[in-house]
């Protein structure tokens, strides 16, 4: 019968035999981790990988379209190891989904020369590349190839379901659309959401103008002192 006790830990067993617990292997290029942001600096964003190992990201990898850095201490990001250097440490990059979820702009395109940076909520120009029954495949302006291609689902086109999409949107048709989702090989856009935003903006402007006009038209009764002076006359 075995004399091993269930409560004995793996580490305790190694201590009993005079051996050390095997250490985790060093991060390698391509490895993925969940990282917690511990410090946000001007030149680097420092993160903790698994409780004791640290790495860093370039703030440019988590920049929004307006140039602000979208990193908060305590936030968790999914990252990949881009470079390991004995002097500078572990260089990390956020996954596209993680960067987009943080509100950062994500590079879309096959290479630096034909890539653009966009974020969820941005309005982009695009051209119809392919028409399917479930929506339109479009190419983002300024990009080439599959990495710059996205889908505008039928429900996000703002047209009746019976619409003949091939007649309504011939190949090459130029569109403006709002970015709904970004990720690795995933780009969803909406024409309807952009139209809804414009309609809401117009309504808000109309309501603001009406409230200003109503305020100007409301007669002023003055102060109690003004009323008493009027009666004295």
C-alpha positions in Angstrom: 0.0 0.0 0.0 1.3 3.4 -0.9 2.3 5.7 2.0 2.0 8.9 -0.1 -0.5 11.3 1.5 -2.9 13.2 -0.8 -2.1 16.5 0.9 1.6 16.3 -0.1 2.2 18.9 -2.8 4.3 18.5 -5.9 6.9 20.9 -4.4 7.0 19.0 -1.1 7.8 15.8 -2.9 10.7 17.4 -4.6 12.0 18.9 -1.4 11.8 15.4 0.2 14.1 14.0 -2.5 16.5 16.9 -2.4 15.5 18.1 -5.9 14.2 21.6 -6.9 10.9 22.3 -8.6 11.4 22.6 -12.3 11.1 26.3 -13.4 8.8 27.5 -16.1 10.5 27.9 -19.4 11.4 31.4 -20.6 8.9 33.1 -22.9 9.5 32.5 -26.6 8.6 34.5 -29.7 5.0 33.7 -30.6 3.9 32.7 -27.1 0.6 34.1 -25.9 -0.2 35.3 -22.4 -2.8 37.1 -20.3 -0.9 40.2 -19.0 -1.9 42.7 -16.3 -0.9 46.3 -16.8 1.3 47.4 -13.8 2.7 50.7 -15.1 1.9 53.1 -17.9 4.9 55.2 -19.0 5.5 57.6 -21.8 8.0 55.2 -23.5 6.7 51.8 -22.4 3.7 50.0 -20.8 4.9 47.5 -18.3 2.9 44.3 -17.6 3.1 41.2 -15.4 2.7 37.9 -17.2 2.1 35.3 -14.6 2.7 36.7 -11.2 6.4 37.2 -11.4 7.6 37.6 -15.0 7.4 41.0 -16.6 7.3 42.4 -20.1 6.6 45.6 -21.9 4.6 47.0 -24.8 5.2 50.0 -27.0 2.5 52.7 -26.1 1.9 53.1 -29.9 0.4 49.6 -29.9 -2.4 50.8 -27.6 -3.0 54.2 -29.1 -6.5 55.4 -30.1 -7.3 57.2 -33.3 -7.0 60.5 -31.4 -3.4 59.7 -30.2 -4.3 58.9 -26.6 -2.9 55.8 -25.0 -5.6 53.3 -24.0 -4.0 51.4 -21.1 -5.2 51.4 -17.5 -3.2 50.0 -14.6 -4.9 46.8 -13.5 -6.4 46.0 -16.9 -5.8 42.5 -18.4 -4.7 42.2 -22.0 -4.0 39.3 -24.2 -0.5 39.6 -25.6 2.0 37.8 -27.8 5.8 37.7 -27.4 7.3 39.7 -30.3 11.0 39.8 -29.1 13.1 38.4 -26.3 16.3 40.3 -25.4 18.6 39.7 -22.5 19.2 43.4 -22.1 15.8 44.9 -22.7 13.5 42.1 -21.6 10.4 40.7 -23.2 8.8 42.8 -25.9 5.1 42.1 -26.3 2.3 43.2 -28.6 -1.4 43.1 -27.9 -3.7 40.8 -30.0 -6.0 42.7 -32.3 -9.0 41.7 -30.3 -7.4 42.9 -27.1 -6.3 46.2 -28.5 -9.7 46.9 -30.1 -11.5 46.0 -26.8 -9.3 48.6 -25.0 -10.3 51.2 -27.5 -7.0 51.3 -29.4 -6.6 51.6 -33.1 -5.6 48.4 -34.9 -3.5 48.2 -38.0 -5.4 46.9 -40.9 -3.6 45.8 -44.1 -1.0 43.4 -45.3 2.1 45.5 -44.8 3.2 48.9 -43.5 3.0 50.6 -46.9 -0.7 49.7 -47.4 -1.9 49.6 -43.8 -4.2 52.0 -42.0 -5.0 52.2 -38.3 -8.7 52.1 -37.3 -10.6 51.6 -34.1 -14.0 50.4 -33.2 -16.4 53.3 -33.7 -14.3 55.0 -36.4 -16.0 55.9 -39.7 -14.1 54.6 -42.8 -14.4 54.8 -46.5 -14.6 51.5 -48.4 -15.5 50.0 -51.8 -17.7 47.0 -52.6 -15.5 44.0 -53.5 -18.0 41.1 -53.4 -21.7 40.8 -53.0 -23.3 37.8 -51.1 -26.9 37.1 -50.0 -25.8 37.8 -46.4 -24.0 41.1 -47.0 -21.2 43.0 -48.7 -17.5 42.4 -48.6 -15.7 45.7 -48.8 -12.1 46.9 -49.1 -11.1 49.7 -46.7 -9.8 52.7 -48.5 -6.0 52.8 -48.5 -5.5 49.0 -48.0 -4.9 46.1 -50.4 -5.6 42.4 -49.9 -7.5 40.3 -47.5 -6.3 42.0 -44.3 -8.0 45.2 -45.3 -11.3 43.5 -46.2 -14.4 43.6 -44.0 -18.0 42.5 -44.0 -21.1 44.7 -43.9 -23.8 42.2 -42.9 -27.3 42.5 -44.5 -28.8 43.7 -41.3 -26.3 46.5 -41.1 -26.9 47.8 -44.6 -30.2 49.6 -43.7 -32.1 48.3 -46.7 -35.2 46.1 -46.9 -34.5 42.4 -46.9 -36.0 41.9 -50.3 -33.4 44.3 -51.8 -31.4 42.9 -54.7 -27.9 43.7 -53.3 -26.2 43.2 -56.6 -28.3 45.9 -58.2 -28.3 48.2 -55.2 -24.5 47.9 -54.6 -22.6 47.2 -57.8 -18.9 46.2 -57.5 -16.8 49.3 -56.8 -19.6 51.2 -55.1 -18.1 53.7 -52.6 -19.5 53.6 -49.1 -19.0 55.2 -45.7 -19.4 52.8 -42.8 -18.8 52.6 -39.0 -16.5 50.0 -37.6 -18.4 47.6 -35.3 -15.7 44.9 -34.5 -12.0 44.3 -35.1 -9.9 41.2 -34.7 -7.6 38.8 -36.4 -9.1 38.4 -39.8 -12.3 39.9 -38.6 -13.7 43.3 -39.5 -17.4 44.1 -39.2 -18.9 47.4 -40.4 -22.2 49.1 -40.5 -23.8 51.6 -42.9 -27.0 51.6 -40.8 -25.2 52.6 -37.6 -23.6 55.5 -39.4 -27.0 56.7 -40.7 -28.4 56.3 -37.1 -25.6 58.4 -35.7 -26.2 61.1 -38.2 -30.0 61.1 -37.6 -29.4 61.3 -33.8 -26.9 64.2 -34.3 -29.5 66.1 -36.4 -32.2 65.5 -33.8 -30.0 66.6 -30.9 -29.1 69.8 -32.8 -32.8 70.5 -33.5 -33.7 69.9 -29.9 -30.9 72.2 -28.7 -32.0 75.0 -31.1 -35.6 74.6 -30.0 -34.8 74.8 -26.3 -32.7 77.9 -26.9 -35.6 79.6 -28.8 -38.1 78.6 -26.1 -35.8 80.1 -23.4 -35.5 83.4 -25.3 -39.3 83.5 -25.9 -40.1 83.0 -22.2 -41.1 86.3 -20.6 -39.0 87.4 -17.6 -41.0 88.4 -14.5 -38.0 90.0 -12.8 -37.3 90.0 -9.1 -39.6 90.6 -6.2 -38.1 94.0 -5.9 -39.0 94.9 -9.5 -42.6 93.8 -8.9 -42.9 96.0 -5.8 -41.4 99.0 -7.6 -43.9 98.5 -10.4 -46.8 98.5 -7.9 -45.5 101.7 -6.2 -45.7 103.5 -9.5 
